[in-house]
Amino acid sequence: MESSVLVIAIFVLGIIAFVVGRSRSVAISQNVGGIRFLNSLPFYYGALTALWCAIPSFLVFAVWSLFDDTIIRSTIIATLPAEAADSVGGNLNLLFNQIYNVSVGAAGSDSAPDYMVAAAQHLHSLQAISRWALTGLVLACALSTSIVVWSKINPQLKARYQVERVFRSFLFLCSSLAILTTIGIVVSVLFESIRFFSMVSPVDFLFGLEWSPQMAIRADQEGSSGSFGAIPLFTGTLLIALIALIIAVPCGLMTAIFLSEYASSRIRDIIKPMLEVLAGIPTVVYGFFAALTVAPFIRDMGLNIGLDQWLPISSESALAAGLVMGVMIIPFVSSLSDDVINAVPQSLRDGALGLGSTRSEVIKQVVIPAALPGIVGGVLLAASRAIGETMIVVMAAGLAANLTLNPLDSVTTVTVQIVTLLVGDQEFDSPKTLAAFALGLMLFLVTLSLNYFALHIVKKYREQYD
Amino acid sequence: MQDTVIESKAPTAKAVQAERTKKTTKTESNAMNAKRSPTEIAESITETVGKPLAQNAKLAMRDVNVYYDQKQAVFDVNLDIAENQVVALIGPSGCGKSTFLRCLNRMNDTIDICRVAGSIQLDGMDIYDSKLDVVPLRARVGMVFQKPNPFPKSIYDNVAYGPRIHGLVNRRADLDEVVESSLRKAGLWEEVKDRLESPGTGLSGGQQQRLCIARTIAVSPEVILMDEPCSALDPIATAKIEELIAELSQNFTIAIVTHSMQQAARVSHRTAYFHLGRLVEVNETEKVFTNPDHELTEAYITGRFG
């Protein structure tokens, strides 16, 4: 049987097992005086039978599928004559692929040597045996386990407990998926970074002032070494994130205060969905808005008021990217702040109003201080968003790694450099490519710690009022 | 008038109990009343029995109706609260007494759907006048809430909050004095004088409620509204607050909503009984608890419902 058919067969058997197990428990319950004398409801007996039918047989299926290729392959290679290995210079992978091609009748298989044709036939027969054995084994497993469980069904069997334990483990597996992914990312980035740091010293990377990752292909080329000082990237990232936060924090906070304290429910019903739409715009759209509209506007403005006498003005600027990124994270800040402001108990507002406070006094002196930890948490989350943002800066901030604090000049960020280092064909053992992983590691560490602190602060605040 | 009330106040528990037993039997024998349910009786009430009006009214309410959207919560209430008098508002849950109390300093303004009709006058000034600013009104009519709600600030700043926002004092020394005297009046000074800078939320429930009372009297209001101030407190903290109310009544006019009839009997001069949004009866507290005029009041204080 084909694998897909087998999986469907397991599924169908599981359903049958459910029905059979359920009806047996119902039948048994008649002898003891009704369903209420069973340990669990009939559904759980059915589910238990079905789980026992499907899970072990599926595991057998998975393990077999994982290993049968390797086993068949080593069997084939072991039975080949010695001359076969010589003919491909000891490259057994190549040899096996040739045999495989012959076995599926690919082009050129007519002229194959005899031993190869024999091996191909052998491969064919082994594959057929494997398939039939797998089918037999899986079906036998499904049937035997379900029959065992079926025969064990009695009023004392704790079916509900066992089924719920299986579901609990399943839920646990689902929830650990995200954690395992995170760990996997960290580990992979970490190993590549270690390779990078074995070629470039961490001190040069963390404190170097010049970033020019181009490596010479030939030794006699100019600038063959490349330099990997990441300070210009960190400065650029922080500059843009700072500009974005200067826009987003006051604006988002004021929006949240207006929405939660002043706006009538009608206005709130209009503004809130619009903010959510703003949050849903793809960042690449913000990116071309920044690159095509905002950046030229800022450059022209700078030129018109004659700033170019003192400062270099570039058509791709930190200011343009930062402004647009700021607008992008306004909904983020406002919705988080709105949540924490709404979480301030009405009784505190009543208390302040009852003393004769004006609305603005209530907000400034009671609501904001009470909500402050949550607001700070929200701002930190927004900051980690701004630092990790890629598309807008790729399009609007430029690629030149200038070490500058001039917001009108073009700067580059960690994320932009990761993109440029990894776009296109790369060799994965040059420091140029590996530098992307080191940058990624830095980015990951910074945003992870920001998120951790932010969530910690938010959580602490929540405990205060619940 | 007030003197006579204070003298005749607080009948012994035994006497009250004896009265109640007597009343209960009397009422049960009244076949006429037994036929109608309390709801039917309450809905037919058009006029408050007893003495809802007073001579030197600090607060005068006339034909007050309160609506939440379409639903009417308070019906045609007429009531006077005399100067330096404690009036207790009692009645079963949802009878409109808290809603009514919140009308007296326009706290209901914070609820969008709430609408108040009728006239409420503080010293002859209509507090629902459209030109009136609620900020000074709320400074004159302070409020203590059901759940202690100290601000997330220090004890000192909690009490100093009102004087600061109203600009009542100019110098730090004066502010210190206001804070100390308010905390003394609220009976909290001795317990907190060494930790005025620690957060108000760190106090126990009873202390927090006294802090809230101190915060309210720091503004020197003329009237204090209390919405079940002891409902979240244990009996010892309750006893302290009740003592405090008795002392405060020398200087302040107080309206207190309570679910504890013993509390109403202990602290108030006059008692108003609400049922389903109608003000059923207003009388001297002693009369309400020993010989009420209305059958519903009697049924409520004897514990037959509510």
Chai-1 contact restraints between the chains, C-beta under 6 A:
chainA,res_idxA,chainB,res_idxB,connection_type,confidence,min_distance_angstrom,max_distance_angstrom,comment,restraint_id
A,S347,B,F145,contact,1.0,0.0,6.0,A-B,restraint_1
A,S347,B,K147,contact,1.0,0.0,6.0,A-B,restraint_2
A,S347,B,N149,contact,1.0,0.0,6.0,A-B,restraint_3
A,L348,B,N149,contact,1.0,0.0,6.0,A-B,restraint_4
A,G351,B,N149,contact,1.0,0.0,6.0,A-B,restraint_5
A,G354,B,M143,contact,1.0,0.0,6.0,A-B,restraint_6
A,L355,B,G162,contact,1.0,0.0,6.0,A-B,restraint_7
A,L355,B,V219,contact,1.0,0.0,6.0,A-B,restraint_8
A,G356,B,V135,contact,1.0,0.0,6.0,A-B,restraint_9
A,G356,B,R138,contact,1.0,0.0,6.0,A-B,restraint_10
A,G356,B,A139,contact,1.0,0.0,6.0,A-B,restraint_11
A,S357,B,I165,contact,1.0,0.0,6.0,A-B,restraint_12
A,T358,B,V135,contact,1.0,0.0,6.0,A-B,restraint_13
A,E361,B,I165,contact,1.0,0.0,6.0,A-B,restraint_14
A,V366,B,F151,contact,1.0,0.0,6.0,A-B,restraint_15
A,P369,B,P152,contact,1.0,0.0,6.0,A-B,restraint_16
A,A370,B,P152,contact,1.0,0.0,6.0,A-B,restraint_17
